[in-house]
Amino acid sequence: LYFCTMRIYPLSEGSFSIDQTKVFVPFDTQREQIQDRPKGSILVEIQPFVVITEKDIILFDTGLGYMNNQGVLQIHDNLMSIGIHPSSVTKVFMSHLHKDHAGGMSYIHPEFQERFVSFPYATHYIQKREFDYATGVGSASYIPEDILPLREFSKVVWLDSDEGEIEGGIKYQVTGAHSKFHQVFWITENNETVFFGGDDAPQLQQMKSKFVAKYDFDGKKCMELRQSWLEKAKQDGWTFLFYHDIATPIWAAR
């Protein structure tokens, strides 16, 4: 898919229903009805993104970390299917470390039965406070063993301020909205801006409605941020990447 001067590809891992158990259950949108799932279930897509700029191949979040039928990490398979070898990814940006976003940060090699970092040649940008929380107090939404290999990994940039700029016209901001130390990212190149809001801005419909979710750390703040981002996006023509949107993964605000 080509949007603006950057190339953007959604890396869908499929549709899932999820309820209070925090278990992601595969969902066939062609044959199943969400009302047939446990009460309170919501329907989401799991969808990392790869953005190709003039200087980098950037991955936003890493999916569930599932293996396909051939024993290949799903996100690796998805990248290779569009002609991108996983070793060519230069930067990995993590919005937060819930298991549906961080599961693919590492994997257990089927032959050696050891855990490896999934993108060993990429620099990873991780919010340090989110990592400490995920591997410390945590909750059912985190799987520490998926992310612990990054603690000793040499190519991690530990972000520890509330906002900042990364080389190549990339900015981040800690919102503390969906999770306690959730962060969002902007890439600006050739006067065009791509925005990745992670689970603060997961679906197009949530951008357009005053929606407060119980599953957010601060649902009211999430709603207010979405409204302010949408206004700014319409003024400046941002392109949104929606991690959990089944129908509209990429949306250009005009």
C-alpha positions in Angstrom: 0.0 0.0 0.0 1.3 3.5 -0.9 0.2 6.5 1.1 2.0 9.8 0.8 5.8 9.6 0.0 6.3 7.0 2.7 5.3 3.4 2.0 3.0 1.9 4.6 2.0 -1.7 5.0 -0.4 -3.1 7.6 0.8 -6.5 8.8 -2.5 -8.1 9.8 -2.3 -11.2 12.1 -6.1 -11.7 11.9 -9.3 -10.8 13.8 -9.8 -11.8 17.4 -12.4 -11.5 20.1 -11.3 -10.6 23.6 -13.2 -10.4 26.9 -12.3 -9.9 30.5 -10.1 -13.0 30.5 -7.7 -11.1 28.2 -7.4 -14.2 26.0 -7.3 -13.5 22.2 -9.7 -15.9 20.5 -9.4 -16.1 16.6 -12.6 -14.8 15.0 -13.8 -15.5 11.5 -15.6 -12.3 10.4 -17.2 -14.2 7.5 -18.8 -17.0 9.5 -19.1 -15.9 13.1 -21.2 -13.4 15.0 -19.7 -11.4 17.9 -22.9 -11.8 19.9 -22.2 -15.6 20.0 -19.0 -15.0 22.0 -18.9 -14.4 25.8 -20.8 -11.3 27.0 -18.7 -8.2 26.9 -16.4 -9.5 24.1 -15.0 -6.9 21.7 -13.7 -7.6 18.2 -10.3 -6.4 17.2 -7.7 -6.8 14.4 -4.1 -7.4 15.5 -2.1 -5.2 13.1 1.5 -4.0 13.4 2.7 -1.7 10.6 5.9 -1.3 8.6 6.7 2.2 7.3 9.4 2.7 4.7 11.0 6.1 4.8 13.9 7.5 2.8 16.3 6.3 5.5 14.6 3.5 7.5 12.4 0.5 7.5 10.4 1.1 10.7 8.2 -1.4 12.5 5.4 -0.2 14.8 4.7 -2.8 17.5 5.2 -6.5 17.0 1.9 -8.4 17.2 1.0 -11.5 19.2 4.1 -13.5 18.6 2.3 -16.5 17.2 4.0 -19.0 14.9 2.4 -20.0 11.5 1.9 -23.6 10.5 5.5 -23.8 9.2 6.9 -22.7 12.5 7.8 -19.2 11.3 7.0 -16.2 13.4 3.9 -14.6 12.0 5.3 -11.1 11.8 8.4 -12.4 10.0 6.2 -14.3 7.5 4.0 -11.2 6.9 7.1 -9.0 6.3 8.6 -11.6 3.8 5.3 -11.8 2.0 5.7 -8.2 1.0 9.4 -8.6 0.1 10.9 -7.3 3.4 13.4 -9.5 5.1 13.1 -9.2 8.9 16.8 -8.5 9.2 16.4 -5.3 7.1 14.1 -3.7 9.7 16.1 -0.8 11.1 13.9 0.6 13.9 11.2 -0.9 16.1 8.9 1.5 18.0 6.8 0.1 20.8 3.7 2.0 21.9 3.4 -0.2 25.0 4.1 -3.7 26.0 0.7 -5.4 26.3 0.9 -9.0 25.0 -0.9 -8.3 21.7 1.6 -5.5 20.9 4.8 -7.0 22.3 4.4 -10.7 21.8 6.5 -10.7 18.7 9.5 -8.9 20.3 11.1 -12.3 20.9 10.4 -15.9 20.0 11.4 -19.4 20.9 13.4 -21.0 18.0 11.7 -24.3 17.2 15.0 -26.1 16.6 17.2 -24.8 19.4 14.3 -24.2 21.9 16.0 -20.9 23.0 14.5 -17.5 23.0 15.8 -14.9 20.5 15.1 -11.3 19.9 12.9 -11.2 16.7 14.6 -8.2 15.1 18.3 -8.4 16.2 19.5 -5.8 13.7 17.0 -3.1 14.5 17.3 -0.4 17.2 14.3 -0.8 19.6 12.8 2.3 21.1 11.1 1.3 24.4 9.6 3.4 27.2 11.7 2.5 30.2 8.9 3.0 32.7 6.6 0.8 30.7 9.2 -1.9 30.6 9.8 -1.7 34.3 6.1 -1.9 35.0 5.5 -4.7 32.6 8.3 -6.8 34.1 7.5 -5.8 37.7 4.0 -5.2 39.0 2.4 -5.9 35.6 -1.0 -7.5 35.0 -2.7 -10.2 32.9 -2.1 -8.0 29.9 1.7 -8.5 30.0 3.8 -11.5 29.4 7.2 -10.7 30.9 9.2 -13.5 29.2 8.3 -12.1 25.8 10.1 -8.8 26.5 12.7 -9.7 29.1 15.4 -10.6 26.4 15.4 -6.9 25.6 16.8 -6.0 29.0 20.3 -7.2 28.0 19.9 -6.5 24.3 22.5 -3.9 23.1 20.3 -2.2 20.5 17.7 -0.7 22.8 17.2 3.0 23.3 15.5 3.4 26.6 13.2 6.4 26.4 12.7 7.9 29.8 11.3 11.4 29.2 7.7 12.4 28.6 8.4 13.5 25.0 11.3 13.8 22.6 12.6 13.7 19.1 14.4 10.7 17.5 16.6 11.1 14.4 14.9 11.3 11.0 11.9 13.5 11.9 10.4 11.1 14.4 8.8 12.3 17.6 7.3 10.5 20.6 5.1 11.5 23.5 4.1 9.5 26.6 0.4 9.8 27.2 -0.3 7.5 30.1 -3.8 7.0 28.7 -4.4 3.4 27.5 -1.6 2.0 29.8 0.3 3.8 32.5 3.3 4.7 30.3 1.8 4.4 26.8 3.5 6.4 24.1 2.6 7.6 20.6 4.7 8.4 17.6 4.8 10.8 14.6 7.0 10.4 11.5 7.3 13.5 9.4 9.0 13.4 6.0 8.6 15.7 3.0 6.0 17.7 4.9 3.8 14.7 5.4 3.1 13.1 8.8 2.2 9.6 9.8 0.8 9.1 13.3 0.8 5.9 15.3 -1.4 6.2 18.4 -1.2 2.5 19.5 -4.1 1.8 21.8 -4.8 5.4 22.5 -6.1 5.6 19.0 -6.8 2.0 17.9 -9.7 2.4 15.5 -11.2 5.0 13.2 -14.7 4.8 14.8 -13.2 5.7 18.2 -11.7 8.9 16.7 -15.1 10.0 15.5 -17.1 9.3 18.7 -16.9 10.4 22.3 -16.0 7.0 23.6 -14.6 6.2 27.1 -13.4 2.6 27.4 -13.3 0.8 30.7 -10.2 -1.2 29.6 -8.1 2.0 29.4 -5.9 3.2 32.3 -7.4 6.6 31.8 -10.3 6.4 29.4 -11.3 10.0 29.7 -7.8 11.1 28.8 -7.8 8.7 25.8 -11.1 10.3 24.5 -9.8 13.8 24.9 -6.5 13.0 23.2 -8.3 11.4 20.2 -10.4 14.5 19.8 -7.4 16.8 19.9 -5.4 14.6 17.5 -8.3 14.5 15.0 -8.5 18.3 15.0 -4.8 18.7 14.5 -4.7 15.9 11.9 -7.4 17.6 9.8 -5.5 20.8 9.8 -2.1 19.2 9.0 -3.2 16.2 6.9 -1.9 13.4 9.1 -2.1 9.7 8.0 -3.3 7.5 10.9 -2.3 3.9 11.5 -5.0 2.0 13.4 -3.6 -1.2 15.1 -7.0 -2.7 15.9 -9.2 -1.6 13.0 -10.6 -4.4 10.9 -11.9 -2.3 8.0 -9.6 0.8 8.0 -6.0 0.2 9.0 -4.8 3.4 7.3 -6.7 6.6 7.1 -5.7 10.0 5.8 -7.3 12.9 7.6 -8.2 15.7 5.2 
